[in-house]
Amino acid sequence: MNIIEVSLNKATLKQIENLELMVHDINSKITPPVSDHDRFLKIEDVSNIINFGRKWIYEEIQKGNFPKPIKLGTSSRWKLSEIKSWMEKQ
């Protein structure tokens, strides 16, 4: 592996720093931060959070007593906000 050493003057370094700040600013405007409530959870995560097994979770979904998952292809995911809301109502 070859290492190339480059020497930059202060003005060029300042320009690079300003460009990095501009890119960061643009990215923050086009890519909104994902809040904790917007996270998707796997069944294992849900089970660990509520301390009930997957069988119980799916039985309660069938009874209408637990939030239904969102299907992503063949996978099921739950919104963290819906699980937290369910827990608060218990």
C-alpha positions as CSV (number, residue, x, y, z in Angstrom):
1,M,0.0,0.0,0.0
2,N,1.4,3.4,-1.0
3,I,0.9,6.4,1.1
4,I,0.7,9.8,-0.5
5,E,1.4,12.8,1.7
6,V,-0.2,16.1,0.7
7,S,0.6,19.4,2.2
8,L,-2.3,21.9,2.2
9,N,-2.1,25.6,3.1
10,K,-4.4,27.2,5.7
11,A,-6.7,28.7,3.1
12,T,-7.3,25.4,1.4
13,L,-7.9,23.6,4.8
14,K,-10.5,26.3,5.7
15,Q,-12.2,25.8,2.3
16,I,-12.4,22.1,2.9
17,E,-13.8,22.7,6.4
18,N,-16.4,25.0,5.0
19,L,-17.4,22.5,2.4
20,E,-17.8,19.8,5.0
21,L,-20.0,22.1,7.0
22,M,-22.1,22.8,4.0
23,V,-22.5,19.1,3.1
24,H,-23.5,18.4,6.7
25,D,-26.1,21.2,6.7
26,I,-27.6,20.0,3.4
27,N,-27.7,16.4,4.6
28,S,-29.5,17.4,7.8
29,K,-32.2,19.1,5.7
30,I,-32.8,16.3,3.3
31,T,-32.4,13.4,5.7
32,P,-34.6,13.9,8.7
33,P,-33.3,12.3,11.9
34,V,-35.1,9.1,12.8
35,S,-36.5,9.4,16.3
36,D,-36.6,6.5,18.7
37,H,-40.4,6.2,18.3
38,D,-40.0,5.7,14.5
39,R,-37.8,2.6,14.9
40,F,-39.1,-0.8,13.7
41,L,-38.7,-3.8,16.0
42,K,-38.4,-7.5,15.3
43,I,-40.5,-10.0,17.2
44,E,-37.5,-10.8,19.4
45,D,-37.2,-7.2,20.4
46,V,-40.9,-6.8,21.1
47,S,-40.8,-10.0,23.2
48,N,-37.9,-8.8,25.2
49,I,-39.5,-5.4,25.8
50,I,-42.8,-6.7,27.0
51,N,-41.6,-9.9,28.6
52,F,-44.0,-12.2,26.7
53,G,-43.2,-14.9,24.2
54,R,-43.9,-14.7,20.5
55,K,-46.8,-17.2,20.8
56,W,-48.6,-15.0,23.3
57,I,-48.0,-11.9,21.1
58,Y,-49.5,-13.5,18.0
59,E,-52.5,-14.8,20.1
60,E,-53.1,-11.3,21.4
61,I,-52.9,-9.9,17.9
62,Q,-55.6,-12.4,16.8
63,K,-57.8,-11.3,19.7
64,G,-57.3,-7.6,18.8
65,N,-55.5,-6.9,22.1
66,F,-52.0,-6.2,20.7
67,P,-50.7,-3.9,17.9
68,K,-50.5,-5.6,14.5
69,P,-47.2,-5.7,12.8
70,I,-46.3,-4.0,9.6
71,K,-45.4,-6.5,6.9
72,L,-42.1,-5.7,5.1
73,G,-42.0,-8.5,2.5
74,T,-42.2,-11.7,4.5
75,S,-41.0,-10.0,7.7
76,S,-43.1,-8.5,10.5
77,R,-42.0,-5.4,12.2
78,W,-43.6,-3.3,15.0
79,K,-43.3,0.4,15.5
80,L,-41.6,1.2,18.9
81,S,-44.1,4.0,19.4
82,E,-47.1,1.5,19.1
83,I,-45.5,-0.9,21.6
84,K,-44.8,1.9,24.1
85,S,-48.4,3.1,23.7
86,W,-49.7,-0.4,24.3
87,M,-47.6,-0.7,27.4
88,E,-48.8,2.6,28.8
89,K,-52.4,1.4,28.5
90,Q,-51.8,-1.9,30.4
